[in-house]
Amino acid sequence: MKKILLVTIVTLLGITFSFAQGKGKRKGHDRNLTPEQRVEKQVNRLTKQLGLTDSQIPDVTAIVKTKVDHMSSLKANGLDKKTNRIDRKSIISTFNTSLNNVLTADQKKKYQALKAKKKAQRQTKKGRKKVRDEERDVFED
């Protein structure tokens, strides 16, 4: 009886830990998506967040597709990080300019707010990383 109970508990714990590993997709990880899926996902997100009209969606889709294609080719080239960073900034700048030409004044404000929020999140994440690095340096000494 004790052996059966022990085996049952071990099995349940094993199942619990396997689900805790999170087999599902984590938010924000698009590494396995095709370029077409990335375009669709970004257009859907922009449509939802900015309230794009039906007439704006084809224009935004073309703009996003151009950006995704350029980013994919940049990734495929495998250049050094500094060159990639400069090229990425150029692609994003062109994307932002093209997108702003399509958006209304209200949508531009929403888009700027979204960009500011993302930038703040990145800065917070960088700050946490710096703190962890500093803590690691203290423990390594």
Salt bridges, closest charged atoms under 4 A:
ASP30 OD1 - LYS41 NZ 2.68
ASP69 OD2 - LYS65 NZ 3.06
ASP133 OD2 - LYS129 NZ 3.51
ASP133 OD1 - ARG136 NH1 3.03
